[in-house]
Amino acid sequence: MRDDWRLSGTYTAQKVDLRNKSGGTDASTATAEATSPEHQLRLTSSWDVTPDLEFDASVRVVDKVTTTAGTIDNYMSMDLQVAWQARKNLELSIVGQNLLDANHPEFAAAPISPAAGQLPRGVYGQLKASF
């Protein structure tokens, strides 16, 4: 868009069709096929607010997946980051992940523990030093 603002997007359409060789007994083939969403979309915006302050936002939309362990409905998630380049080799940032929901499933867990596949909202700080 501008020198200080970058937009990017990706779209993935995939149809997974895995088969065992004749006589093969690998049971993970069906699992891998069933756990792959057919459609995924990601939009990312990065804005250099000042030469040493950056704001990033990312939105992701993932298609419904049906597995033997259950169905994962389609969902949308958003991540935000504010990063400050304190020095040439030192960056401090605050990151928020999965901000649209308190939690959402991203993989089907065993029926005994359905909460195992839930990803919670999270906020954390990060310090990156390079040498």
N, CA, C and O atoms as a MOPAC input file, in Angstrom:
PM7 MOZYME 1SCF
protein

 N      0.83000 1    -1.19100 1     0.00000 1
 C      0.00000 1     0.00000 1     0.00000 1
 C      0.87900 1     1.26100 1     0.00000 1
 O      0.76800 1     2.12000 1    -0.87500 1
 N      1.75600 1     1.34100 1     1.01400 1
 C      2.68500 1     2.46400 1     1.13700 1
 C      4.00900 1     1.91000 1     1.63600 1
 O      4.09800 1     0.73100 1     1.98100 1
 N      5.04600 1     2.75100 1     1.67600 1
 C      6.34800 1     2.29100 1     2.15900 1
 C      6.28100 1     1.81900 1     3.61100 1
 O      6.99800 1     0.89700 1     3.99900 1
 N      5.41300 1     2.45600 1     4.42100 1
 C      5.33600 1     2.10400 1     5.83900 1
 C      4.18200 1     1.14900 1     6.16500 1
 O      3.96500 1     0.82800 1     7.33300 1
 N      3.44000 1     0.69000 1     5.15100 1
 C      2.30300 1    -0.19700 1     5.39200 1
 C      2.28100 1    -1.30700 1     4.35300 1
 O      2.20100 1    -1.04500 1     3.15300 1
 N      2.35200 1    -2.54400 1     4.82000 1
 C      2.36000 1    -3.70600 1     3.93200 1
 C      1.14800 1    -4.58500 1     4.20700 1
 O      0.81200 1    -4.85500 1     5.36000 1
 N      0.50500 1    -5.02200 1     3.14800 1
 C     -0.61000 1    -5.95500 1     3.23900 1
 C     -0.24500 1    -7.22400 1     2.49000 1
 O      0.37100 1    -7.17500 1     1.42500 1
 N     -0.62900 1    -8.35600 1     3.05200 1
 C     -0.40800 1    -9.61400 1     2.35100 1
 C     -1.55300 1   -10.55200 1     2.66300 1
 O     -2.23300 1   -10.42400 1     3.68000 1
 N     -1.74400 1   -11.48100 1     1.77600 1
 C     -2.80200 1   -12.45300 1     1.98200 1
 C     -2.44000 1   -13.77300 1     1.33100 1
 O     -1.71700 1   -13.81900 1     0.33600 1
 N     -2.95300 1   -14.83700 1     1.90900 1
 C     -2.76200 1   -16.15900 1     1.32900 1
 C     -4.08000 1   -16.91200 1     1.37200 1
 O     -4.86900 1   -16.75900 1     2.30500 1
 N     -4.30200 1   -17.71200 1     0.36700 1
 C     -5.47000 1   -18.59300 1     0.33200 1
 C     -4.97000 1   -19.97900 1    -0.04400 1
 O     -4.20200 1   -20.14100 1    -0.99300 1
 N     -5.41300 1   -20.97000 1     0.70600 1
 C     -5.02500 1   -22.34900 1     0.42500 1
 C     -6.27700 1   -23.17500 1     0.18900 1
 O     -7.18400 1   -23.19900 1     1.02100 1
 N     -6.32100 1   -23.84600 1    -0.94300 1
 C     -7.37200 1   -24.82200 1    -1.23500 1
 C     -6.66800 1   -26.15000 1    -1.43000 1
 O     -5.80700 1   -26.28900 1    -2.29800 1
 N     -7.04100 1   -27.12200 1    -0.61800 1
 C     -6.37500 1   -28.41800 1    -0.73200 1
 C     -7.37600 1   -29.55000 1    -0.56200 1
 O     -8.28000 1   -29.49300 1     0.27200 1
 N     -7.19400 1   -30.54100 1    -1.34800 1
 C     -7.98000 1   -31.77100 1    -1.24500 1
 C     -6.97100 1   -32.88100 1    -1.04100 1
 O     -6.23100 1   -33.23000 1    -1.96000 1
 N     -6.93800 1   -33.43600 1     0.15600 1
 C     -5.97000 1   -34.46900 1     0.49400 1
 C     -6.56400 1   -35.82800 1     0.15200 1
 O     -7.66100 1   -36.16700 1     0.59600 1
 N     -5.84000 1   -36.59100 1    -0.63300 1
 C     -6.28300 1   -37.93100 1    -1.03700 1
 C     -5.09800 1   -38.87300 1    -0.87000 1
 O     -4.28000 1   -39.02500 1    -1.77700 1
 N     -5.01500 1   -39.49600 1     0.28600 1
 C     -3.89900 1   -40.39000 1     0.59400 1
 C     -4.36900 1   -41.83900 1     0.51400 1
 O     -5.48600 1   -42.16900 1     0.91200 1
 N     -3.50800 1   -42.67900 1     0.00100 1
 C     -3.84700 1   -44.10600 1    -0.10500 1
 C     -2.64200 1   -44.93600 1     0.28400 1
 O     -1.50000 1   -44.57200 1     0.00300 1
 N     -2.90900 1   -46.05200 1     0.93300 1
 C     -1.84300 1   -47.00000 1     1.24800 1
 C     -1.48700 1   -47.79000 1     0.00200 1
 O     -2.33000 1   -48.02300 1    -0.86500 1
 N     -0.24200 1   -48.19500 1    -0.07600 1
 C      0.14500 1   -49.12200 1    -1.14200 1
 C     -0.61100 1   -50.42100 1    -0.93600 1
 O     -1.08600 1   -50.70900 1     0.16200 1
 N     -0.71700 1   -51.18400 1    -1.97700 1
 C     -1.39400 1   -52.46900 1    -1.88800 1
 C     -0.80300 1   -53.29300 1    -0.74900 1
 O      0.40200 1   -53.54300 1    -0.70900 1
 N     -1.66400 1   -53.71100 1     0.17300 1
 C     -1.21700 1   -54.49300 1     1.31200 1
 C     -0.75200 1   -53.65200 1     2.48400 1
 O     -0.41900 1   -54.19700 1     3.53600 1
 N     -0.72100 1   -52.32200 1     2.32600 1
 C     -0.28200 1   -51.43700 1     3.40200 1
 C     -1.29000 1   -51.39200 1     4.53500 1
 O     -2.48800 1   -51.56200 1     4.30900 1
 N     -0.81600 1   -51.16300 1     5.75300 1
 C     -1.69600 1   -51.13800 1     6.91800 1
 C     -1.55500 1   -49.85000 1     7.72900 1
 O     -1.94900 1   -49.81800 1     8.89500 1
 N     -1.01100 1   -48.81200 1     7.15000 1
 C     -0.79700 1   -47.55600 1     7.86600 1
 C     -2.14100 1   -46.87900 1     8.12600 1
 O     -2.76100 1   -46.34900 1     7.20400 1
 N     -2.58800 1   -46.89600 1     9.38100 1
 C     -3.88000 1   -46.30900 1     9.75100 1
 C     -3.83100 1   -44.79100 1     9.81100 1
 O     -4.88200 1   -44.15000 1     9.81400 1
 N     -2.64900 1   -44.19900 1     9.85800 1
 C     -2.55800 1   -42.73600 1     9.96100 1
 C     -2.93400 1   -42.04400 1     8.65400 1
 O     -3.17400 1   -40.83600 1     8.65300 1
 N     -2.99100 1   -42.76600 1     7.56000 1
 C     -3.34700 1   -42.17800 1     6.26600 1
 C     -4.73100 1   -41.53500 1     6.32500 1
 O     -4.90000 1   -40.38500 1     5.92000 1
 N     -5.71700 1   -42.27000 1     6.82800 1
 C     -7.07900 1   -41.73400 1     6.91900 1
 C     -7.14200 1   -40.57200 1     7.88500 1
 O     -7.87400 1   -39.61100 1     7.64700 1
 N     -6.38700 1   -40.63800 1     8.97600 1
 C     -6.37800 1   -39.55900 1     9.95600 1
 C     -5.81800 1   -38.28700 1     9.34300 1
 O     -6.40200 1   -37.21700 1     9.51200 1
 N     -4.71000 1   -38.37800 1     8.64200 1
 C     -4.09300 1   -37.20100 1     8.02100 1
 C     -5.02100 1   -36.58400 1     6.98600 1
 O     -5.10800 1   -35.36200 1     6.87000 1
 N     -5.70200 1   -37.42000 1     6.24600 1
 C     -6.62200 1   -36.92700 1     5.23000 1
 C     -7.80000 1   -36.19000 1     5.86400 1
 O     -8.21700 1   -35.13800 1     5.38000 1
 N     -8.33000 1   -36.75000 1     6.94400 1
 C     -9.52400 1   -36.18500 1     7.57700 1
 C     -9.23800 1   -34.91700 1     8.36900 1
 O    -10.15900 1   -34.13300 1     8.59600 1
 N     -8.01300 1   -34.68500 1     8.79600 1
 C     -7.71800 1   -33.54100 1     9.65300 1
 C     -7.23300 1   -32.31900 1     8.88500 1
 O     -6.79600 1   -31.34600 1     9.50000 1
 N     -7.29900 1   -32.34300 1     7.57900 1
 C     -6.83800 1   -31.21200 1     6.77100 1
 C     -8.02300 1   -30.41200 1     6.24600 1
 O     -8.83500 1   -30.94200 1     5.48800 1
 N     -8.13600 1   -29.13000 1     6.64100 1
 C     -9.23300 1   -28.31400 1     6.11300 1
 C     -9.03800 1   -28.07100 1     4.60900 1
 O     -7.91200 1   -27.94200 1     4.13000 1
 N    -10.14200 1   -28.01300 1     3.88800 1
 C    -10.03800 1   -27.78700 1     2.43800 1
 C     -9.70900 1   -26.34000 1     2.09300 1
 O     -9.07400 1   -26.07900 1     1.07100 1
 N    -10.13300 1   -25.38900 1     2.93700 1
 C     -9.93100 1   -23.97000 1     2.62500 1
 C     -9.37000 1   -23.23700 1     3.84800 1
 O     -9.83300 1   -23.42800 1     4.97300 1
 N     -8.36600 1   -22.39700 1     3.59900 1
 C     -7.81000 1   -21.53500 1     4.63200 1
 C     -7.46300 1   -20.18500 1     3.99900 1
 O     -6.99700 1   -20.11800 1     2.86200 1
 N     -7.70000 1   -19.12000 1     4.75400 1
 C     -7.42300 1   -17.76800 1     4.28400 1
 C     -6.70800 1   -17.01100 1     5.39200 1
 O     -7.10400 1   -17.09800 1     6.55500 1
 N     -5.64800 1   -16.26400 1     5.04400 1
 C     -4.94400 1   -15.42000 1     6.01800 1
 C     -4.69800 1   -14.05200 1     5.39100 1
 O     -4.22200 1   -13.94800 1     4.26000 1
 N     -5.02800 1   -13.00900 1     6.14200 1
 C     -4.75900 1   -11.63000 1     5.74800 1
 C     -3.88200 1   -11.00600 1     6.82300 1
 O     -4.16800 1   -11.12900 1     8.01400 1
 N     -2.81000 1   -10.33600 1     6.40000 1
 C     -1.87500 1    -9.74500 1     7.35300 1
 C     -1.60200 1    -8.29800 1     6.96600 1
 O     -1.41700 1    -7.97400 1     5.79300 1
 N     -1.58200 1    -7.42800 1     7.98700 1
 C     -1.26000 1    -6.02300 1     7.80700 1
 C     -0.09300 1    -5.68100 1     8.72500 1
 O     -0.13200 1    -5.98800 1     9.91600 1
 N      0.94800 1    -5.04500 1     8.18100 1
 C      2.09800 1    -4.60500 1     8.97300 1
 C      2.30400 1    -3.11400 1     8.72100 1
 O      2.46700 1    -2.68200 1     7.58000 1
 N      2.29400 1    -2.33500 1     9.80300 1
 C      2.40300 1    -0.88700 1     9.69300 1
 C      3.56200 1    -0.40200 1    10.55200 1
 O      3.60200 1    -0.64700 1    11.75800 1
 N      4.50000 1     0.28500 1     9.91900 1
 C      5.60300 1     0.91900 1    10.63800 1
 C      5.10700 1     2.26500 1    11.14200 1
 O      5.14700 1     3.25700 1    10.41300 1
 N      4.64000 1     2.30400 1    12.38500 1
 C      4.08300 1     3.52900 1    12.96400 1
 C      5.15600 1     4.61000 1    12.99800 1
 O      4.91300 1     5.75500 1    12.61600 1
 N      6.33300 1     4.23800 1    13.45600 1
 C      7.52100 1     5.09900 1    13.43400 1
 C      8.67800 1     4.20400 1    12.99300 1
 O      8.48100 1     2.99800 1    12.84300 1
 N      9.86700 1     4.74700 1    12.78300 1
 C     10.98300 1     3.88300 1    12.37200 1
 C     11.30600 1     2.75500 1    13.37100 1
 O     11.88800 1     1.74100 1    12.98600 1
 N     10.93500 1     2.92600 1    14.64000 1
 C     11.25000 1     1.88400 1    15.62300 1
 C     10.01100 1     1.26000 1    16.28500 1
 O     10.14600 1     0.54200 1    17.27500 1
 N      8.81400 1     1.52200 1    15.75500 1
 C      7.58300 1     0.95500 1    16.31300 1
 C      6.73400 1     0.36400 1    15.19600 1
 O      6.39900 1     1.05400 1    14.23300 1
 N      6.38600 1    -0.92500 1    15.32800 1
 C      5.62200 1    -1.63000 1    14.29300 1
 C      4.35300 1    -2.23100 1    14.89300 1
 O      4.35800 1    -2.72200 1    16.02200 1
 N      3.27200 1    -2.18500 1    14.12500 1
 C      1.99800 1    -2.79000 1    14.52100 1
 C      1.61100 1    -3.81200 1    13.45600 1
 O      1.55200 1    -3.48700 1    12.27000 1
 N      1.34700 1    -5.04500 1    13.88200 1
 C      0.97100 1    -6.12800 1    12.97500 1
 C     -0.37800 1    -6.69600 1    13.38700 1
 O     -0.66400 1    -6.85800 1    14.57400 1
 N     -1.20100 1    -6.99500 1    12.39100 1
 C     -2.49200 1    -7.64500 1    12.62500 1
 C     -2.65200 1    -8.76300 1    11.61000 1
 O     -2.32000 1    -8.60400 1    10.43500 1
 N     -3.16300 1    -9.89600 1    12.07500 1
 C     -3.35200 1   -11.04600 1    11.19600 1
 C     -4.69000 1   -11.70000 1    11.50100 1
 O     -5.01200 1   -11.97100 1    12.65800 1
 N     -5.46700 1   -11.95100 1    10.44900 1
 C     -6.75400 1   -12.63000 1    10.58100 1
 C     -6.67600 1   -13.91200 1     9.77300 1
 O     -6.18900 1   -13.92300 1     8.64300 1
 N     -7.16900 1   -15.00100 1    10.37600 1
 C     -7.11800 1   -16.31600 1     9.73800 1
 C     -8.50700 1   -16.93200 1     9.78100 1
 O     -9.17200 1   -16.91800 1    10.81700 1
 N     -8.94400 1   -17.47900 1     8.63700 1
 C    -10.22400 1   -18.18000 1     8.54100 1
 C     -9.92600 1   -19.60400 1     8.08500 1
 O     -9.23000 1   -19.81600 1     7.09200 1
 N    -10.46400 1   -20.58400 1     8.82800 1
 C    -10.18900 1   -21.99000 1     8.54400 1
 C    -11.51100 1   -22.72800 1     8.36400 1
 O    -12.44300 1   -22.55000 1     9.14800 1
 N    -11.58200 1   -23.55200 1     7.33500 1
 C    -12.77400 1   -24.32300 1     6.97900 1
 C    -13.05700 1   -25.43100 1     7.99800 1
 O    -12.17200 1   -25.84100 1     8.74900 1
 N    -14.28900 1   -25.89900 1     8.00800 1
 C    -14.73000 1   -26.99800 1     8.87800 1
 C    -13.98500 1   -28.28500 1     8.53200 1
 O    -13.67300 1   -28.54100 1     7.36900 1
 N    -13.70100 1   -29.09600 1     9.56500 1
 C    -13.05400 1   -30.39100 1     9.39400 1
 C    -13.87500 1   -31.43100 1    10.15200 1
 O    -14.24900 1   -31.20800 1    11.30400 1
 N    -14.15200 1   -32.55300 1     9.51900 1
 C    -14.86300 1   -33.64500 1    10.17800 1
 C    -13.93100 1   -34.83500 1    10.29200 1
 O    -13.39500 1   -35.31400 1     9.29300 1
 N    -13.74000 1   -35.31200 1    11.52000 1
 C    -12.85800 1   -36.44700 1    11.76900 1
 C    -13.62500 1   -37.52400 1    12.52800 1
 O    -14.78200 1   -37.32900 1    12.90300 1
 N    -12.98400 1   -38.63700 1    12.74700 1
 C    -13.61000 1   -39.70400 1    13.53300 1
 C    -13.75400 1   -39.29200 1    14.99300 1
 O    -14.60500 1   -39.83200 1    15.69900 1
 N    -12.93800 1   -38.34300 1    15.46300 1
 C    -13.02300 1   -37.86400 1    16.84300 1
 C    -14.06500 1   -36.76300 1    17.00200 1
 O    -14.37700 1   -36.37300 1    18.12600 1
 N    -14.60800 1   -36.25500 1    15.89500 1
 C    -15.61800 1   -35.20600 1    15.97200 1
 C    -15.44700 1   -34.18200 1    14.86800 1
 O    -14.57700 1   -34.30500 1    14.00600 1
 N    -16.30200 1   -33.16300 1    14.91500 1
 C    -16.27600 1   -32.10100 1    13.91400 1
 C    -15.71200 1   -30.83100 1    14.53200 1
 O    -16.06700 1   -30.45400 1    15.64900 1
 N    -14.83900 1   -30.18600 1    13.79600 1
 C    -14.31300 1   -28.87800 1    14.18200 1
 C    -14.96400 1   -27.88200 1    13.24500 1
 O    -14.69500 1   -27.88800 1    12.04300 1
 N    -15.82600 1   -27.02000 1    13.78900 1
 C    -16.49800 1   -26.02400 1    12.95700 1
 C    -15.49000 1   -25.03600 1    12.39600 1
 O    -14.39600 1   -24.86500 1    12.93500 1
 N    -15.88100 1   -24.38200 1    11.29300 1
 C    -15.01300 1   -23.34300 1    10.74500 1
 C    -14.84000 1   -22.25600 1    11.80900 1
 O    -15.71600 1   -22.05400 1    12.65000 1
 N    -13.71800 1   -21.57000 1    11.76300 1
 C    -13.47100 1   -20.52800 1    12.75700 1
 C    -12.61500 1   -19.42300 1    12.15700 1
 O    -11.97300 1   -19.58400 1    11.11900 1
 N    -12.63500 1   -18.29300 1    12.86100 1
 C    -11.80600 1   -17.14900 1    12.49400 1
 C    -11.01500 1   -16.76000 1    13.74300 1
 O    -11.55800 1   -16.73500 1    14.84700 1
 N     -9.74500 1   -16.46000 1    13.56100 1
 C     -8.92800 1   -16.00600 1    14.68600 1
 C     -8.15200 1   -14.76000 1    14.27600 1
 O     -7.91300 1   -14.51900 1    13.09300 1
 N     -7.76500 1   -13.97700 1    15.27300 1
 C     -7.01600 1   -12.75200 1    15.01000 1
 C     -5.86300 1   -12.64700 1    16.00300 1
 O     -6.02600 1   -12.89500 1    17.19800 1
 N     -4.69800 1   -12.27400 1    15.48300 1
 C     -3.51700 1   -12.03600 1    16.30200 1
 C     -3.06700 1   -10.59100 1    16.08700 1
 O     -3.14900 1   -10.06900 1    14.97500 1
 N     -2.59300 1    -9.95100 1    17.15000 1
 C     -2.06900 1    -8.58600 1    17.07400 1
 C     -0.70800 1    -8.54400 1    17.73800 1
 O     -0.45000 1    -9.28000 1    18.69100 1
 N      0.17100 1    -7.67400 1    17.23000 1
 C      1.49000 1    -7.49200 1    17.83900 1
 C      1.90700 1    -6.03300 1    17.73400 1
 O      1.72900 1    -5.39300 1    16.69800 1
 N      2.45800 1    -5.52700 1    18.81300 1
 C      3.10700 1    -4.21900 1    18.81500 1
 C      4.55900 1    -4.47600 1    19.17800 1
 O      4.84900 1    -5.05200 1    20.22600 1
 N      5.47300 1    -4.04800 1    18.31100 1
 C      6.90100 1    -4.31300 1    18.52800 1
 C      7.67800 1    -3.00100 1    18.51300 1
 O      7.47700 1    -2.15100 1    17.64600 1
 N      8.55600 1    -2.85900 1    19.47900 1
 C      9.41200 1    -1.67500 1    19.59400 1
 C     10.86000 1    -2.09400 1    19.44500 1
 O     11.34800 1    -2.93400 1    20.20200 1
 N     11.55300 1    -1.51400 1    18.47000 1
 C     12.97200 1    -1.78600 1    18.23200 1
 C     13.74800 1    -0.84000 1    19.14800 1
 O     14.05900 1     0.29000 1    18.77000 1
 N     14.05600 1    -1.31500 1    20.35400 1
 C     14.72000 1    -0.47000 1    21.34900 1
 C     16.13300 1    -0.09200 1    20.91000 1
 O     16.58000 1     1.03700 1    21.11100 1
 N     16.82800 1    -1.05900 1    20.30800 1
 C     18.16800 1    -0.86100 1    19.76300 1
 C     18.27300 1    -1.67500 1    18.49700 1
 O     17.35100 1    -2.41500 1    18.15300 1
 N     19.39200 1    -1.54800 1    17.79500 1
 C     19.58600 1    -2.28300 1    16.54400 1
 C     19.40900 1    -3.79300 1    16.72500 1
 O     18.88600 1    -4.46400 1    15.83600 1
 N     19.83500 1    -4.32500 1    17.85400 1
 C     19.78000 1    -5.76900 1    18.07600 1
 C     18.83300 1    -6.17400 1    19.21700 1
 O     18.95000 1    -7.27800 1    19.75000 1
 N     17.89800 1    -5.29100 1    19.59300 1
 C     17.00000 1    -5.58400 1    20.71000 1
 C     15.57400 1    -5.13700 1    20.38500 1
 O     15.32800 1    -3.96500 1    20.09900 1
 N     14.64100 1    -6.08800 1    20.43500 1
 C     13.23200 1    -5.78800 1    20.14700 1
 C     12.35600 1    -6.26600 1    21.29900 1
 O     12.51600 1    -7.38600 1    21.78600 1
 N     11.43800 1    -5.42100 1    21.72900 1
 C     10.44500 1    -5.75900 1    22.74800 1
 C      9.07400 1    -5.74500 1    22.08600 1
 O      8.77400 1    -4.85200 1    21.29400 1
 N      8.24100 1    -6.73400 1    22.40700 1
 C      6.91000 1    -6.75600 1    21.80200 1
 C      5.87200 1    -7.32100 1    22.75600 1
 O      6.18300 1    -8.05500 1    23.69500 1
 N      4.63200 1    -6.95300 1    22.48200 1
 C      3.46500 1    -7.51400 1    23.16600 1
 C      2.62000 1    -8.15400 1    22.07900 1
 O      2.34300 1    -7.53800 1    21.05000 1
 N      2.21100 1    -9.40200 1    22.31600 1
 C      1.48000 1   -10.17900 1    21.32000 1
 C      0.18000 1   -10.68500 1    21.92700 1
 O      0.16400 1   -11.17700 1    23.05500 1
 N     -0.90200 1   -10.56200 1    21.17900 1
 C     -2.17900 1   -11.15700 1    21.55800 1
 C     -2.55300 1   -12.18100 1    20.50000 1
 O     -2.54400 1   -11.87800 1    19.30700 1
 N     -2.88700 1   -13.40800 1    20.93800 1
 C     -3.23100 1   -14.47900 1    19.99800 1
 C     -4.65500 1   -14.97100 1    20.24600 1
 O     -5.13300 1   -14.99900 1    21.38000 1
 N     -5.31900 1   -15.35900 1    19.15800 1
 C     -6.68300 1   -15.90300 1    19.23500 1
 C     -7.61100 1   -14.94800 1    19.98700 1
 O     -8.31100 1   -15.35600 1    20.91400 1
 N     -7.61200 1   -13.69100 1    19.58900 1
 C     -8.29800 1   -12.64700 1    20.34100 1
 C     -9.81200 1   -12.59700 1    20.12600 1
 O    -10.49600 1   -11.88900 1    20.86500 1
 N    -10.35200 1   -13.30200 1    19.16600 1
 C    -11.78600 1   -13.21700 1    18.88600 1
 C    -12.64100 1   -14.11000 1    19.77900 1
 O    -13.83900 1   -13.86700 1    19.91700 1
 N    -12.05500 1   -15.13400 1    20.38600 1
 C    -12.78800 1   -16.06400 1    21.24300 1
 C    -11.97200 1   -16.34500 1    22.49500 1
 O    -10.74900 1   -16.20600 1    22.49400 1
 N    -12.66600 1   -16.74700 1    23.57800 1
 C    -11.95600 1   -17.16800 1    24.78400 1
 C    -11.11800 1   -18.40900 1    24.47100 1
 O    -10.01700 1   -18.57100 1    24.99500 1
 N    -11.65200 1   -19.28900 1    23.60900 1
 C    -10.92100 1   -20.43800 1    23.09500 1
 C    -11.68800 1   -20.99500 1    21.90600 1
 O    -12.87600 1   -20.71800 1    21.73900 1
 N    -11.01600 1   -21.77000 1    21.09300 1
 C    -11.68200 1   -22.43100 1    19.96900 1
 C    -10.91300 1   -23.70800 1    19.62900 1
 O     -9.70200 1   -23.78400 1    19.83300 1
 N    -11.63000 1   -24.71400 1    19.10600 1
 C    -10.93800 1   -25.95700 1    18.75800 1
 C    -10.16400 1   -25.80400 1    17.45200 1
 O    -10.65400 1   -25.20000 1    16.49900 1
 N     -8.95600 1   -26.35300 1    17.41500 1
 C     -8.17900 1   -26.39600 1    16.18000 1
 C     -7.86900 1   -27.82500 1    15.77000 1
 O     -7.42000 1   -28.06200 1    14.64900 1
 N     -8.10000 1   -28.77500 1    16.65500 1
 C     -7.97500 1   -30.17700 1    16.29000 1
 C     -8.91900 1   -30.97300 1    17.17500 1
 O     -9.21300 1   -30.57700 1    18.30300 1
 N     -9.39000 1   -32.09600 1    16.65700 1
 C    -10.33200 1   -32.93600 1    17.39000 1
 C     -9.57000 1   -33.79200 1    18.38000 1
 O     -8.66600 1   -34.54300 1    18.01300 1
 N     -9.94700 1   -33.66900 1    19.63200 1
 C     -9.32500 1   -34.47900 1    20.68100 1
 C    -10.18200 1   -35.71900 1    20.91300 1
 O    -11.28700 1   -35.83700 1    20.38400 1
 N     -9.66700 1   -36.61300 1    21.69000 1
 C    -10.41100 1   -37.83200 1    22.01500 1
 C    -11.69900 1   -37.46800 1    22.73500 1
 O    -11.72100 1   -36.48500 1    23.47600 1
 N    -12.77800 1   -38.23000 1    22.54400 1
 C    -14.05400 1   -37.93300 1    23.19300 1
 C    -13.95200 1   -37.85500 1    24.71300 1
 O    -14.75800 1   -37.17300 1    25.34400 1
 N    -12.97700 1   -38.54100 1    25.31500 1
 C    -12.81800 1   -38.50600 1    26.77000 1
 C    -12.42000 1   -37.10700 1    27.23600 1
 O    -12.82000 1   -36.68600 1    28.32200 1
 N    -11.64200 1   -36.38200 1    26.43500 1
 C    -11.16100 1   -35.06100 1    26.82200 1
 C    -11.32800 1   -34.07600 1    25.67700 1
 O    -10.34100 1   -33.71100 1    25.03800 1
 N    -12.57800 1   -33.62400 1    25.39300 1
 C    -12.77900 1   -32.71300 1    24.26600 1
 C    -12.07200 1   -31.36900 1    24.42200 1
 O    -11.79100 1   -30.71200 1    23.42000 1
 N    -11.77600 1   -30.94400 1    25.65300 1
 C    -11.10300 1   -29.66100 1    25.86000 1
 C     -9.64500 1   -29.69900 1    25.42900 1
 O     -9.02200 1   -28.64500 1    25.30000 1
 N     -9.08100 1   -30.88500 1    25.20100 1
 C     -7.66500 1   -30.99100 1    24.84400 1
 C     -7.34700 1   -30.29200 1    23.52600 1
 O     -6.22400 1   -29.82100 1    23.34100 1
 N     -8.30100 1   -30.21500 1    22.61100 1
 C     -8.06100 1   -29.58400 1    21.32300 1
 C     -8.35700 1   -28.09800 1    21.30100 1
 O     -8.26900 1   -27.47500 1    20.24300 1
 N     -8.70500 1   -27.51000 1    22.43800 1
 C     -9.07000 1   -26.09900 1    22.51700 1
 C     -7.82500 1   -25.22100 1    22.65000 1
 O     -6.97200 1   -25.46800 1    23.50200 1
 N     -7.72900 1   -24.20200 1    21.80700 1
 C     -6.64700 1   -23.22400 1    21.92400 1
 C     -7.19500 1   -21.97600 1    22.59300 1
 O     -8.15700 1   -21.39000 1    22.09800 1
 N     -6.60500 1   -21.55400 1    23.71000 1
 C     -7.11600 1   -20.39200 1    24.43200 1
 C     -6.59900 1   -19.07100 1    23.85300 1
 O     -5.60900 1   -19.03100 1    23.12300 1
 N     -7.29800 1   -18.00700 1    24.20100 1
 C     -6.80000 1   -16.65800 1    23.92600 1
 C     -5.54300 1   -16.48000 1    24.76000 1
 O     -5.44700 1   -17.01800 1    25.86300 1
 N     -4.58800 1   -15.73500 1    24.24700 1
 C     -3.35300 1   -15.53600 1    25.01000 1
 C     -2.71700 1   -14.18400 1    24.73400 1
 O     -2.83100 1   -13.63400 1    23.63800 1
 N     -2.04900 1   -13.66600 1    25.74500 1
 C     -1.28800 1   -12.42000 1    25.61100 1
 C      0.06200 1   -12.66600 1    26.26300 1
 O      0.13300 1   -13.19800 1    27.37100 1
 N      1.13200 1   -12.28200 1    25.58300 1
 C      2.45400 1   -12.46800 1    26.16500 1
 C      3.39700 1   -11.36200 1    25.68100 1
 O      3.14600 1   -10.69000 1    24.68100 1
 N      4.46800 1   -11.20500 1    26.41600 1
 C      5.52600 1   -10.28100 1    26.02600 1
 C      6.69300 1   -11.07500 1    25.47400 1
 O      6.88300 1   -12.24600 1    25.80300 1
 N      7.46600 1   -10.41800 1    24.63400 1
 C      8.59400 1   -11.10300 1    24.00100 1
 C      9.78300 1   -10.15300 1    23.94400 1
 O      9.62800 1    -8.95900 1    23.68900 1
 N     10.95300 1   -10.69100 1    24.18000 1
 C     12.20500 1    -9.95400 1    24.07800 1
 C     13.07900 1   -10.70500 1    23.10000 1
 O     13.39300 1   -11.87300 1    23.33000 1
 N     13.48800 1   -10.05500 1    21.99500 1
 C     14.35400 1   -10.68600 1    21.00200 1
 C     15.68400 1    -9.93100 1    20.95900 1
 O     15.72600 1    -8.71700 1    20.76500 1
 N     16.75700 1   -10.68100 1    21.14300 1
 C     18.09400 1   -10.11000 1    21.03500 1
 C     18.84100 1   -10.85500 1    19.93600 1
 O     18.80400 1   -12.08500 1    19.88000 1
 N     19.51500 1   -10.11800 1    19.06600 1
 C     20.28900 1   -10.74300 1    18.00300 1
 C     21.75300 1   -10.34200 1    18.16100 1
 O     22.07400 1    -9.25800 1    18.64700 1
 N     22.62700 1   -11.24800 1    17.73600 1
 C     24.06500 1   -11.02200 1    17.87800 1
 C     24.75400 1   -11.21300 1    16.55900 1
 O     25.97300 1   -11.06600 1    16.47300 1

